[in-house]
Amino acid sequence: MTDEAKNPPASKVNEEVETYDIESLTEELREYGLTSNESRVFLQLSRFGPDTASAMSRSLGLPRTEVYSIISGLQSKGLIESSLDRPAKFSVLPIRTSLDLMIETQRNRAVLLERGKEQLLRRWDMMHVPPPERESEKLQLLKGSEQIYARASKMIERAAGKVDVVAFGPDLLRLLNVGALKNTRRLRRRNIAIRILTDRGHRSHEALSWFEEHAQVRRVESVSSFVPHFIIVDENELLMFTKSPGRSPAGRREATALWTNGRTLVQSMAGLFKEMQSKATARPSPQEEKMAASVQSELSEIRKRLARELSMVGLDAKENIEVTGRSGTTHRFDLGAAIEGSKPIAVDLALDAREVGVVPVIAFFAKKSDIESSISSATLVVKPRLSSGAKELAQSYGIRVVELNP
């Protein structure tokens, strides 16, 4: 049996070869538990061999006291050795050995946390008086792919009857690799229906074939720029990416998602899933493709025009403002406008060829809910108009909407 046959289909996907510079390698090492400066010292010693703290301080532009502190941290991790020379020279283990050691450290930490979980829960139960159970609508913003995929896994584990997934390209494989969809075979044995919508152009056909053994997979020819990746479980809870992870470690840390059990929001996305599923085999017409391509350039023109108009009435208007919410997530809005010293008005734009659906409304609601204390008001500007379902959703959640072509 070949090595390829032994591995699960998802691991067969060919990864693109990237040329790494020192900055990207530093970012990669942070995934293994090193700080940015620990990574810099580690790579310096790996590349140029043993050196003194003073020399590294000069090479890296770091204070010598900080270099000693970093060396101490790396020694505690078992990655650095010291010579008996005076002054001492420091060296690192071979990088392959170091990575194995860091992985093993993370694995042992996870084992210890798992062992301590039951004891911690017993102590909590002794002191915690649970409040009366009350079904309420909740909304939570999640940041970082680890936190997001952990929530996705928990959602799928507690599914009672149905799991609907929309994921395109490599993000579908991530759901498998991080374990969120790893147990599809077991879910099927529990008679849980798994429906997956993905793109037809994705090249990982072998992995998709593996999914098709345990789930209903439908392929979509093209995807609107307003369709995010999302998961719906039992039409009771929704996880929707508002910023996809991307391929870099920094992108994975900056990924954001919305989780909610709000019935109106969940049902709106469930309706979108059914609509997409019914059109899964339909190809867009050349006219539709051309109209979709023009949306982004038109969006930029409208943003600039609105900024000028707001400036003409005495407001300080800026494009692409960023506001940090209560969750710690930084949200970007197409426009911000304010009188000096006052909280800004936040404006987002949403365009579509025919009418704007529920997704921009939900994404706007998530951002608005997180930053309400930092702004004076928020408005969603759409062109040409909202769909009837999106309009009902906006009214239900008190979202101010301006339609440019009602």
Summary of the structure (lengths in Angstrom):
residues: 406
radius of gyration: 25.4
end to end distance: 63.4
largest distance: 78.7
contacts: 1177
relative contact order: 0.08
helix: 48%
strand: 20%
